[in-house]
Amino acid sequence: MPVEMEIERAGFLLACLACILCFTTACTPEPPGRSPTANEIAAAFNTKPPATALEDPLPALNFYVDSSMSMMGYAAVPGSRYSTTVLTLWHKVTTARYPVRGFQFAQGFARLGSKAEVQLISPAFYSGAETHLTELFKRVAEHIKNGEISIIVSDMVESAQDLKQMDLVREMSQLLSDRRPEVLLLAFRSGFNGPYYVSMGAGGSYPLRLEDAPGQGRPFYVLIFAPDQPALETLRKYALTGLGEEASFQPTLPPLAVSKESFAAARTPPVIWSRFRAPEPIATKISASALVERLVESDPPQATGSAIEIRFTAEPRVPVRDPAKFHVGVEKAVFKAGRRNPSSVPVPEVKAIITPSGRTDGAGFTVSLARLPRPAADSWEVYRVQIRAGAGNLDTPLWVRNWSTPNDQSAKAANRTLYLDVLIESMVRAITENVVFSDHFIALGRGK
């Protein structure tokens, strides 16, 4: 081929490349200005890092032991699980650095004596005629108000003459709604040899003897109220390990444990977003591993917005009734050039659809956000997407079914607790269904 033709061909190709580059440059959106940092985003949404253990001084701790006659049978079995647990717990809290006040409660309240270790395992100590748990919860509310911890050891059966178990449930619901404490319930079974006092119907009692073996003993519980999460976590470290509980429930924990998350712009057109850079961690109260995803316009916008999908895998801690009824809340903060301290506002107009995905057991979910509006020129718009179970969308933990009974008039139900399921459900309704279990941040950027 002649040299002139080679030069002419090369020139034509260069001209074509120049046209393509010019067209691409003209059509590719200009990148936005400086992206907000994770700390700036956290400040805009007023997020807080996960709680850590408390430093000295530790809060006051109130230790309550149910000394009614319904508890006598636990102490009548030498070396029972009950006696071992209550003594171990007492030793742990009194040898830690807590200022401890010990109380026995039945018809009233009295301070534990100097020989509490002897009292707690003596059948004679458990001689109160009635159990006033509802009155105790009123005291607990004041302790929480004062920033104090309360530990209650009881069979959790209300036996006051003019009150019933449902009165206890109502008082618990009121306490949780008013004070919003951190709560932990530890469940045990123990050998029992003594009278059981019936709460249903006309009352009365019957002799009861149960072996000190898992699944066969009479239930008792350790119920803890703390003013906040750091107080509970510190108590757990000092006093709650190694007790050997058979089951537990912490209503303030997220109801689902998210184990795997992924994020993508929706595959359905128009797709106008591409990843700006690798996700950046942001610490929130919900999770120390939450991420900020940053997207920028990648194609000339053909519409006012584009859908976004969040996919995650979650294992339920408590049974979920219908994932489609999860409650999704969305807030937005706008970062404009020269304005670095915005505040977030709710955006209820952004809708979300939740569908099962990927997992045959229903533990995989996709959250599809309706088309998010295109950001203003030269700005970043950051969305925070929080997911809760939603009202009436959770059942009680599975173990509760085997520990609860609707009727305590027969010894056949003696290894169960009257209306425990209703008591636990009051915790679920007041706290768990409102706890955020998934927290996402999506930053959408647009240039000039």
C-alpha positions in Angstrom: 0.0 0.0 0.0 1.4 3.4 -0.9 2.7 5.6 1.9 0.2 8.4 1.1 -2.7 6.0 1.5 -1.3 4.7 4.9 -1.0 8.3 6.1 -4.6 9.1 4.8 -6.0 6.0 6.6 -4.3 6.8 9.9 -5.5 10.3 9.7 -9.1 9.1 9.2 -8.9 6.7 12.1 -7.5 9.5 14.4 -10.4 11.8 13.3 -12.9 9.1 14.1 -11.4 8.5 17.5 -11.4 12.2 18.2 -15.1 12.4 17.3 -15.9 9.5 19.5 -14.0 11.0 22.4 -15.6 14.4 21.9 -19.1 12.7 21.8 -18.3 10.7 24.9 -17.0 13.6 26.8 -20.0 15.7 25.9 -22.4 13.1 27.0 -20.7 11.7 30.1 -21.9 13.6 33.2 -19.3 15.6 35.0 -18.4 14.0 38.3 -19.7 15.7 41.5 -17.6 17.7 43.9 -16.0 16.3 47.0 -17.9 13.4 48.5 -19.0 13.7 52.1 -16.9 11.7 54.5 -18.3 8.9 56.7 -18.0 11.2 59.8 -19.9 14.0 58.0 -22.6 11.6 57.1 -22.8 10.2 60.6 -23.1 13.8 61.9 -25.9 14.6 59.5 -28.0 11.6 60.6 -27.0 12.0 64.3 -25.8 8.4 64.4 -24.0 7.0 67.4 -21.4 4.1 67.5 -22.2 0.8 69.2 -22.2 0.9 73.0 -19.1 0.0 74.9 -18.6 -1.2 78.5 -18.9 1.3 81.3 -16.0 2.8 83.1 -15.9 3.4 86.8 -17.9 4.3 88.8 -20.4 1.6 88.1 -24.1 2.3 88.7 -26.0 1.1 91.8 -27.4 -2.4 91.6 -30.6 -3.5 93.2 -30.8 -7.3 93.8 -34.4 -8.6 94.4 -35.2 -12.2 95.4 -38.8 -13.4 95.5 -39.3 -14.8 99.1 -42.9 -15.9 98.7 -43.9 -19.4 99.7 -44.3 -20.3 96.0 -40.4 -20.3 95.9 -39.9 -22.6 99.0 -39.8 -25.8 96.9 -36.7 -24.7 95.1 -34.7 -24.3 98.3 -36.1 -27.6 99.7 -34.0 -29.6 97.2 -30.4 -29.6 98.5 -28.0 -28.3 95.9 -30.7 -27.5 93.4 -30.1 -25.5 90.2 -32.0 -22.7 91.8 -29.8 -22.6 95.0 -26.7 -22.8 92.9 -27.7 -20.0 90.5 -29.0 -17.5 93.1 -25.8 -18.0 95.2 -23.5 -17.7 92.2 -25.3 -14.6 91.0 -25.2 -13.0 94.5 -21.5 -13.7 94.8 -20.7 -12.3 91.4 -22.5 -9.0 91.9 -21.2 -8.5 95.4 -17.6 -9.2 94.5 -17.7 -6.9 91.5 -17.4 -3.1 92.0 -21.1 -2.4 92.1 -22.7 -0.7 95.0 -25.2 -3.5 95.8 -28.5 -3.3 97.7 -30.1 -6.7 98.3 -33.9 -7.1 98.9 -36.4 -9.8 99.5 -39.9 -9.2 98.3 -43.2 -10.8 98.8 -46.1 -8.8 100.4 -43.5 -6.0 101.0 -39.8 -5.3 100.7 -37.0 -5.9 103.2 -33.3 -5.6 103.0 -31.3 -8.9 102.9 -29.3 -9.4 106.1 -25.6 -9.9 106.6 -25.9 -13.6 106.2 -27.6 -13.5 102.8 -25.8 -16.6 101.6 -27.5 -18.6 104.3 -30.9 -17.0 103.8 -31.0 -17.6 100.1 -30.7 -21.4 100.3 -32.9 -21.8 103.4 -36.5 -23.0 102.9 -37.5 -20.9 105.9 -36.5 -17.7 104.0 -39.3 -18.3 101.5 -42.3 -17.6 103.8 -44.2 -14.6 102.2 -47.9 -15.1 101.7 -48.1 -13.3 98.3 -45.9 -12.2 95.4 -46.3 -8.5 94.5 -44.4 -8.4 91.2 -46.5 -5.5 90.0 -45.4 -3.4 93.0 -41.8 -4.4 92.3 -42.0 -3.2 88.7 -43.0 0.3 90.0 -39.9 0.3 92.1 -37.8 -0.8 89.0 -39.2 2.1 87.0 -37.7 4.5 89.6 -34.4 2.6 89.6 -34.2 3.0 85.8 -35.0 6.7 86.1 -32.1 7.1 88.5 -29.7 5.2 86.2 -29.6 2.1 88.4 -29.6 -1.7 87.5 -32.2 -4.1 88.8 -31.9 -7.9 89.0 -35.0 -10.0 89.9 -35.0 -13.7 90.8 -38.5 -15.1 90.7 -40.8 -17.7 89.2 -42.6 -14.7 87.6 -46.0 -15.7 88.8 -48.1 -12.9 90.3 -49.9 -14.2 93.5 -51.2 -11.0 95.1 -54.7 -11.7 96.4 -56.4 -8.9 94.4 -54.2 -9.2 91.3 -53.8 -11.8 88.5 -51.1 -12.7 86.0 -52.5 -10.4 83.3 -52.0 -7.4 85.8 -48.3 -8.3 85.8 -48.3 -8.3 82.0 -49.9 -4.8 81.9 -47.4 -3.4 84.4 -44.5 -4.8 82.4 -45.9 -3.2 79.2 -46.2 0.1 81.0 -42.7 -0.1 82.4 -41.2 -0.9 79.0 -43.2 1.9 77.2 -42.4 4.6 79.7 -38.7 3.9 80.5 -37.4 2.1 77.5 -34.8 0.1 79.5 -32.4 -2.5 78.3 -33.9 -5.9 79.3 -32.5 -9.4 79.6 -34.4 -12.5 80.7 -32.6 -15.7 81.6 -34.6 -18.9 82.0 -33.7 -21.9 84.2 -35.4 -25.1 85.4 -34.7 -26.5 88.8 -35.6 -29.4 91.1 -38.6 -28.5 93.3 -40.2 -30.1 96.4 -43.0 -28.2 98.0 -46.5 -26.7 97.5 -47.4 -25.0 94.2 -49.9 -22.1 94.7 -52.4 -21.9 91.9 -53.1 -18.5 90.3 -56.0 -19.5 88.1 -59.7 -19.8 89.2 -60.3 -20.2 92.9 -56.6 -20.7 93.6 -55.6 -23.3 96.2 -52.4 -25.4 96.1 -51.1 -28.9 95.5 -47.9 -30.7 96.4 -45.3 -30.7 93.7 -42.1 -32.7 93.3 -39.9 -32.3 90.2 -36.5 -33.7 89.4 -33.5 -31.3 89.0 -32.9 -32.1 85.4 -33.1 -30.1 82.1 -36.7 -30.0 80.8 -38.2 -31.5 83.9 -37.7 -29.0 86.7 -39.8 -26.1 87.7 -39.0 -22.8 85.8 -37.5 -19.8 87.5 -36.1 -16.7 85.9 -33.4 -14.0 86.3 -34.8 -10.7 84.9 -32.5 -7.8 84.4 -33.3 -4.2 83.8 -30.5 -1.7 82.9 -30.8 2.0 82.1 -28.8 1.6 78.9 -26.9 -0.8 76.7 -23.4 -0.1 78.2 -24.7 -0.8 81.7 -26.2 -4.2 80.5 -23.0 -5.2 78.6 -20.8 -4.4 81.6 -23.1 -6.4 83.9 -23.0 -9.3 81.5 -19.2 -9.2 81.6 -19.0 -9.1 85.4 -21.9 -11.2 86.6 -24.0 -13.0 83.9 -21.5 -15.4 82.4 -21.4 -19.0 83.3 -24.8 -19.2 85.0 -26.0 -22.1 82.8 -29.4 -20.8 81.7 -31.4 -23.0 79.4 -32.9 -20.2 77.4 -32.7 -16.4 77.2 -34.4 -13.4 75.5 -33.1 -9.9 75.1 -35.9 -7.9 73.5 -33.6 -4.9 72.7 -31.5 -7.0 70.3 -32.4 -6.7 66.6 -35.0 -9.4 65.7 -33.0 -10.5 62.7 -29.2 -11.0 62.5 -28.0 -9.7 59.1 -25.1 -11.9 58.0 -24.5 -10.9 54.4 -25.4 -7.8 52.5 -25.0 -6.6 48.9 -26.0 -3.5 47.1 -26.7 -2.7 43.4 -28.5 -0.3 41.1 -31.6 -2.0 39.8 -31.2 -4.0 36.6 -34.3 -2.6 35.2 -33.8 0.5 33.0 -33.2 3.3 33.2 -29.9 2.5 34.9 -28.0 5.7 35.5 -25.8 4.9 38.4 -22.3 3.4 38.8 -20.1 2.9 41.9 -18.0 5.9 42.7 -15.6 4.1 45.0 -15.4 1.2 47.4 -17.9 1.2 50.2 -16.8 2.9 53.4 -17.6 1.7 56.9 -19.7 3.9 59.2 -20.4 3.0 62.8 -24.0 3.1 64.0 -25.7 1.9 67.2 -27.2 -0.9 65.1 -24.0 -2.2 63.6 -20.3 -1.5 63.7 -20.0 -2.7 60.1 -22.7 -0.6 58.3 -21.5 0.8 55.0 -21.8 4.0 52.9 -22.4 3.1 49.3 -21.5 5.9 46.8 -23.0 6.1 43.3 -22.6 8.7 40.6 -24.4 9.2 37.3 -22.8 7.0 34.7 -25.0 7.7 31.6 -26.9 10.7 30.3 -30.1 10.7 32.4 -33.1 9.5 30.5 -35.5 9.9 33.4 -35.8 11.7 36.7 -34.4 8.8 38.7 -33.6 5.1 38.9 -34.4 2.3 41.3 -31.9 1.0 43.8 -31.8 -2.5 45.3 -30.4 -3.7 48.6 -30.0 -7.4 49.1 -29.2 -9.1 52.4 -29.4 -12.4 54.2 -30.8 -12.5 57.7 -31.4 -15.2 60.3 -34.4 -14.5 62.5 -33.8 -14.4 66.3 -37.6 -14.4 66.8 -40.1 -15.8 64.2 -41.2 -13.4 61.5 -44.8 -13.5 60.3 -44.5 -11.8 56.9 -41.3 -10.2 55.5 -43.4 -8.2 53.1 -44.7 -6.2 56.1 -41.3 -5.1 57.3 -41.3 -1.3 58.0 -38.8 0.6 55.9 -38.0 4.2 57.0 -36.0 6.5 54.8 -34.2 9.8 55.6 -32.2 12.1 53.4 -29.4 14.7 53.8 -28.3 16.9 51.0 -24.6 17.9 50.8 -24.1 20.9 48.4 -20.9 22.7 47.5 -19.9 25.0 50.3 -22.4 23.6 52.7 -21.0 20.7 54.8 -23.3 20.4 57.9 -26.8 19.5 56.7 -29.4 17.8 58.8 -31.4 14.7 57.7 -35.2 14.8 57.1 -37.7 12.0 56.6 -38.7 11.3 53.0 -41.9 9.2 53.3 -42.5 9.6 49.5 -39.7 7.1 48.9 -41.4 3.7 48.8 -39.8 0.3 49.3 -40.9 -3.2 48.3 -39.4 -6.2 50.1 -39.4 -9.6 48.5 -37.7 -12.9 49.4 -34.7 -13.7 47.2 -32.1 -16.3 46.6 -32.6 -18.5 49.7 -35.1 -21.3 49.7 -35.6 -21.0 53.5 -36.9 -17.4 53.1 -33.9 -15.8 54.8 -32.7 -13.9 51.8 -34.4 -10.5 51.0 -34.3 -7.8 48.4 -35.3 -4.2 49.2 -36.3 -2.3 46.1 -36.5 1.4 46.5 -38.8 3.2 44.1 -37.0 5.6 41.8 -34.9 8.0 43.8 -35.1 11.5 42.4 -32.0 12.8 40.5 -29.8 14.9 42.8 -29.5 18.7 42.2 -26.5 19.8 40.2 -23.1 19.7 42.0 -24.4 17.9 45.1 -24.5 14.6 47.0 -27.8 13.3 48.3 -27.4 10.7 51.0 -30.2 8.3 51.9 -30.4 6.3 55.2 -32.6 3.2 54.9 -33.6 1.6 58.2 -35.6 -1.6 58.4 -37.7 -2.8 61.3 -40.0 -5.8 61.7 -43.1 -3.7 61.9 -46.1 -3.7 64.2 -47.5 -7.1 65.0 -45.1 -8.8 62.6 -43.1 -10.9 65.2 -44.0 -14.0 67.2 -42.4 -14.9 70.6 -39.2 -16.9 70.6 -39.7 -20.6 69.8 -38.5 -21.8 73.2 -41.2 -19.8 75.0 -43.9 -22.2 73.7 -42.4 -25.1 75.7 -42.1 -22.9 78.9 -45.6 -21.4 78.9 -49.1 -22.6 80.0 -52.5 -21.0 79.9 -53.7 -22.9 82.9 -51.7 -23.8 86.1 -54.5 -25.8 87.9 -52.9 -29.2 87.0 -49.5 -30.6 88.0 -49.1 -31.6 84.3 -48.2 -28.0 83.6 -45.9 -27.6 86.6 -42.7 -27.4 84.4 -44.2 -24.4 82.7 -45.0 -20.8 83.7 -48.5 -19.3 83.6 -48.8 -16.9 80.7 -45.1 -16.6 80.1 -45.9 -16.3 76.4 -48.0 -13.2 77.0 -45.4 -11.7 79.2 -42.7 -12.2 76.5 -45.1 -10.9 73.9 -45.4 -7.7 75.8 -41.7 -7.3 75.5 -41.8 -8.0 71.7 -44.6 -5.5 71.1 -43.1 -2.7 73.2 -39.5 -3.1 72.1 -38.4 -5.8 69.6 -40.7 -5.0 66.7 -39.4 -1.4 66.8 -35.7 -2.2 66.8 -33.8 -1.5 63.6 -32.1 -4.6 62.3 -30.7 -3.3 59.0 -29.1 0.1 58.4 -27.9 1.3 55.0 -26.5 4.6 53.7 -26.7 5.4 49.9 -24.9 8.5 48.6 -25.9 9.6 45.1 -23.7 12.2 43.5 -24.2 14.5 40.5 -21.8 17.0 38.9 -22.6 20.4 37.4 
